[in-house]
Amino acid sequence: MKPAGKSPRRKADASRQLIVEAARAHFFSHGFRSVTMDDLADELGVSKKTLYAHFPSKIALLEAVLADKFAGVEAKLKEVTRAYPHDFSTALHELLSNTQRELDEIKPPFVRDMRQKAPHVFKMVERRRAELIERHFGKLFVEGQRAGMVRKDIPAKLMIEILLTMVQGIMNPPKMHAYPQRREIMNASRLVQALSGAVCLSLALFFNSSCSNAPQNRFQGYVEGEFVYVASPLAGQLDSLQVRRGDQVKAGDPFFALDETAEKAALDMARAALVLSEAEFARQEKLFRMGPAAAQDYDRARSTRDQDRQRVAQAEWNFNQKRQAAPLAGLVYDTLFRQGEWVAAGKPVVALLPPQNIKVRAFVPETQVGSIHYGDTTRVTVDGVPNPFIGKVSYISPHAEYTPPVIYSRESRAKLVFMIESVFDPEISRGLHPGQPVDVEFKSK
């Protein structure tokens, strides 16, 4: 009789799930390309042979991670649908909140890597995402129409199309050709955090609820931050990290130091070579002035000394680059490596958010965007803060944002929404936090 215990199949399934969970944490935080099968094998304490027995390639592991993620999202949405079968408003709010929480862990490096390295998987994710939203939100909108909470003359399919396009920024951020450096800064989780307010704005035409009673000059928006990523141009093990997430730092405050053993040795060798070449140059110079030394020997000694000086300067620069400090004053928004980890050359270690890089993005209908101009005063209202934040308009997008594909006809203009950015004095913007949903009002000069 066999002793009680897990069957080989159950053990294999448990081992497979551990691998998926470990890969998920790495993939979603640092990106797909930054994680190797060797890394996962080391972390789990298994051989690469065991790892490849479960997953023949990293792409296969990626597909398993995403399947596990979608299964979790599906379970959450089903749970909400069952919990609020007859409460349209609560069900809509809970579906959006759970979607936000479930997708919050997905960071831009993962999305970017997946689009570049596994485009067929990315297309599969897009299809699954659309199916999830159509299945759960579509049924909810139909029930809302029956309950009189949603206008019956608007097809539920159109509402789903708008909702799909709005959450498109999660897995397919809009391209900003004029400002390419912003593409990676557009954090998916922050877009989702602004989703509840944006849905109220875009679906106001469809609902018979309080969303349609919002003031015409007040728009939904969210706080965005443009981060400064601090990195060393050289690779090395992270020896020390002097800051933590949430610290306020001044310009020049130390951030981190990488292992500098090799650079210190190279600097010592360059300095020793310079001492020798300077002594040789001094001897040749003395002989040249006295007459017995040839001019060729004197020139060669001078050239060697000058080259050694340049090598010392280069070695000193390399040595100094292993320690990085804050280039600007601001908030340490995140630290991307832990002490003892290996940091590749040019890989950011600290994400810094200077207060002057905080801005507010709002989305204004095409019918009203013409009345807003650069430099206009912006009043931003935040939940729980009694006084508004006063800023000014710094950017008006020339392109429609987060809307379904439309033809530019008079009937379809109401669907167009344009992004407008506002900036603030650094002392004012310190009270704003990226991802925060806000209400925005514009006043012309």
N, C-alpha and C positions, 0 to 999 in steps of 0.2 A: 504493500500500500504506500502510495506516494505521500510524503509529508506535506502538510498544508503550507501554502505560500502562493506567491504570485506565479502565474504561468509565464513561460518565456515570451509569449506574445504581449502580455500585459507589461512585462518589464521593458520590452522593446518600445511599446507605445509611450510609457512613462519617460524613457530615455529620449525618445524623439521629441516629446513635448518640452522637456528641459532645454534641449538644443534650440527649439523654436523660440522659447521665451528669452533665452540669452541673446539670440540673434536679433530678436525684435527690439530689445533695449538698445543694442548697439546701432542697428540700422536706423531707427527713428531718430536717435539723438545726433549721431555723427555722420550719417550718410551711408550709402550702400558700398561705395568703393573703398571707404576707410577701414572696413572690417574684412579680415581675411579668414579663411578656414583654419589657418594656424592659430590665429588669435582665439577663436572659439574653442578649439581643441585644448589650448592651454588653460583657458578660463574654466572649462568644465572638467578638466583633469582626465580627458579621454584621448585616445590616439586618433590621428587623422584617418586611420583605416576604419575605426568605429564610426567616425563622423561621416565619412563618405559612404559607409554602408547604409546610412539613413538617407543621405542626400547626395546624389551623384555630382552635383555642381552647386555653385553659389546661387545661380539663378533658380535652381530647384528649391533651395532653402528660402530664397526671397518669396517664391510663390507660396510656400507653406506658411511663412510669416504673415503674408497678406490674407491668406485664407483664414488663418486663426483670428486675425484682426476683424475681418468682415463678419465672421461667426459671432464675435463678441458684440459688434454693433447691431447685428440682426437680433440677437437675443434681447438687448436693451430696448430696442424699438418695439419689439413684440410685447415686452413686459409693460411698456407705457401704454400701448394700444389696448391691452387687456385691462389695465388699471383704470382707464378713463374712457369707457365705451360711449358715454353720453354727455361728456363735458368737453365741448369743442375747444374753448379758450385754454383750459388747463392742459389738454392733450397736446395742442399746438406748441404751447410754451415748453412742456416737458420733452417733446420730441426734439425741439431745437436745442434745449439745454443738454440733453443726453448726446446729441450729435456733436455739440461743441466739446463736451468732456471726453468723448471717445476719440475725437480727432486731434485733441490738444497736444498729444505727445508726438505727433508727426511734425518734424522740423524741416525747413527748406532744403538743407543738404540732401536729405533722403529723397525728396521729390525730384530735385535737380538730377541726382545721380540715376534715379530710376528712369527718368525721361531719356537720359543720354545713353545709359548702358543696357537698359532692358526696355526698349520702346514697346515691344509686344506685351510685356507685363503691364506697362503704364496704360495701354489701351484697354486691357482687361479690367484694370482698376476703375477706369472711367466708366466702363459699361456696368460694372457691379454697383458703383456709386449711383448711377442713374436708375438702375433697377430698384435699389433700396428706397430712394426718395419717391419714385413713382408708386411703389407698392404701399408705403406707409402714409406718406403725405397725400397721395391721390385719394386713397380711401377716406382719409380724414376730411378732405375738402368736399367730397361728395356728401358725407354725413353732415358737414357744416351747412351745405346748401339745403338739405332736407330740414335742418333745424332752424333755418332762417338766419343763420350767422354769416352766411356768405351769399353774395348776389347770385341768383340762379341764371341770369342772362349771360354770365361769363363762364365759358367751359373750364372745367377743372384741369383739363390738359394744358391750357394756356397758363394757369397759375403754377403748375408744375414746371413748365418751361422756364418761367421767370425764376422760380426758386432754384432750379438746376443751374441756370446761368450765374446766379448770385454766388452759389457755393463753388462755381467753377474755379475761383481763385484759390481754393484749398489745394487742388491737385494740378492746376494749370494756371499759374499767376499771369496777369496781363503783361504783355511786352511793352516796355517803355523805352523806345528807341532813342528818344532825346535824352533820357537819363538812365543809361545802362547800369550804373552803379547801384541803382535802387532795386534792381530785379531780385537780388538775393536778400535784401533787407525786408522785403514784403513777407513777413512771417505769417504762415498759414493760420496759426492759432489765433493771431490777433484779428484776422479777417473773420474767423468764426465767431469771436467774441463780439464783433459788431453786427453779427447776423440778425439777432432778434430785433434790434432797432431798424435795420435795413429792410427786413421783411415787412415791418409795420409800414414803412414808407412806400415800398414798391407794391404792396398788396392793398394799400388804402383804397384803391379804386374798386376792389372786389368785396371788401367786408362792410357789413352794416353795423360795425361795432365802433368803440371809442377811438380806434386808430384814425378814422376819417375825420375826427374832430380836432386834430392838431392844428395849431396856427399855421397859416400859409407861408409865413416868413421864417419858420423854424424848421431846420433840417436835421436829419439823423447823421451822425458821423462817429468817428473813433479817433483815438490818439495813436499816432505813429512815431516811431523813433528811428533815426538813422544812426547806426552804431559805428563806432571806431574799433576795428579789430586790431589788437596789438599782438605782433608776432616777432620772432627773431628770424633773420635771414639764414641762420645756421641751424642745423639739427642738433639734438642732444637730449639727454635725460633731464626731466624737470627736477632740479635739485631743491628749489624752494619756491613757494608761492606766498607772497606777502599780503595778498588781499583776499577778501571773501565776497561772495555775491551780496550786494546791498550796501557795500562800503561807499562812502563819499570820499573822493580823493582830490588832491590838488595836483597841478601840473608839476611833474618832477618826482612825485611819490613813487617809490620802488614797487614794481609789479611782480616780477618773477626772475629767477636765475636758472639757466641751464648748466649742465655739467661743463666745466671749462678746462678740464685737464689737458686735452689735446691742444687747445688754443694757448694755454699757459706755457706748455712745452715749446710750441712753435715760436712764441714771443721770446722766450729765454734763448733759444737757438739763434734767432735773428739778431738779438742784442749782442750775443757773444761774437757772432760773425762780424757785426759792425765794429766792435772794439778792436778786433784783429785788423780789419780793413782800414780803420782810421790810423792805427799805429803804422801800418805799412805805407799808407799815403804820406804820413808825416815824415817817415824815413826817406821815401823817394823824393819828397819835396826838398828835404835838406840836401840830399845828394845832388839833385838837379841844380840847386842854386850854387853848390860848390863846384859843379862842372863834371864830375866823373859819371853821373847817371845819364842814361839816354832819355830823350823826350818821350819815346814810346813807352818806356817803363813807368814814367811819371803819369802819362795819360791813362794807362791801364789801371794803375793804383787809384787814381781819382774816380774812374768809372766804376770800379768795384765798390769803392766807398759809397758813391751815390746810389748804386743799386741796393746795397745793404741798408741804407737809410730808408729807401722806399719799402723794402721788405719789413723793416721794423714798423713803419707806419701802417702797412697792411695788417701785420700781426696784431698790433695794438687795436686796430679797428675791429678785427675778428673777435678779439678777447672781450672788448667792450660790448659787442653785440649779443653776447650770451646773457647779459643783464638788461632788462627793459623796464622803463619807468613810464608813468602816465604822460602822454603828450599834451593832454588838456585836463582841466578840472571837470569832474562829472561823477556819475554814478557807475559803480562796477555792476553792470547788468547781469553778467554771467562769467563764470570761469569754465573753460572748455576742457581742461586737463587736470588730473590729480597728481600730487607729488609722487615721483617715482616712475611716471609714465614716460615713454619715449615720444618726443615731439619732432615731427618732420620739419624740414626747412620751410619757412614761410607759413607754417600752420598757426592760426591764431590761438593764443592761450587765454586772453582776456577780452571780453566784449565790453567796451566803455560807452556810456551814453552821456555825452555832454548836454547840459540843459538847452543850449542853443540849437541842438539837433532834434528837439522834440517839436512836433507839429500836429495839427489837427486836420483830418481829412473829412470832408462832408460831400454829400452827393445831392446835386441840385437839378431839378427837372429842366429840360431844354427851354420851356416856356418862361423860366425865371432867371436862367443863367446870364442872359443879356443885360440884366440890371446890376450885375456885380462886376466890380472893376478891381484891378491891382491897387493895393494900398487901402482898400475899404476897411472900415473897422469891423472886427469880428468879436461877437460876444458868445462865449462858450459856457454852457451850464452843465455841471456835473452833479450827479445824484449825491446827496449828503453834504454838499458844499454850498453854503448860503450865498456867497458872492460869485458872480461870473468871472471868468478869465477873459481879459481884454487883449486882443491881438490884432493882426492885420492880414489881409489876403496877400499871399506871396506867389501863388501859382493857380492858374485856371487851365484845366486840361483841354486840349484842342480835340479830344476824341471822346466819344460816349463810353461810359464804363458800366460793366456788369449788367448788360441788358441783352434780351434775346436778339438774334439777327433780325433787322428790320429794314424796310425800304424807306427812304427819306420822303415820305409823303405827309400831307397835312394830317391824315388820320393817325399816323404812327408816331408823330413827334412826341406825344405824351409819354411814350415808353422810354425816351432818351433821358439819361441821367449823366451829368458831367461832374467829375471830381474837382473839388476846389480845396487847396491847401492854405492853411493859415499858420503864421509863426508868431512867437511871443518873445518878450524880454526874458533873458535867462532866469531872473529871479521869479518871474511869474510861472514859467514852464516847469519849474521844480515841483510844483504841485500836481502836475499831470503825469499819468502813467500809461505807457504803451499798451494798447489793447482795450483801454477804457472806453465804453460807449458814452457819447456826449450828445447834447443838443446844441445846434449852432444857429446863430442869427447874424445877418450881415446888414451893415448900415453904411450907406454911401456917404462920401465926404461932403 
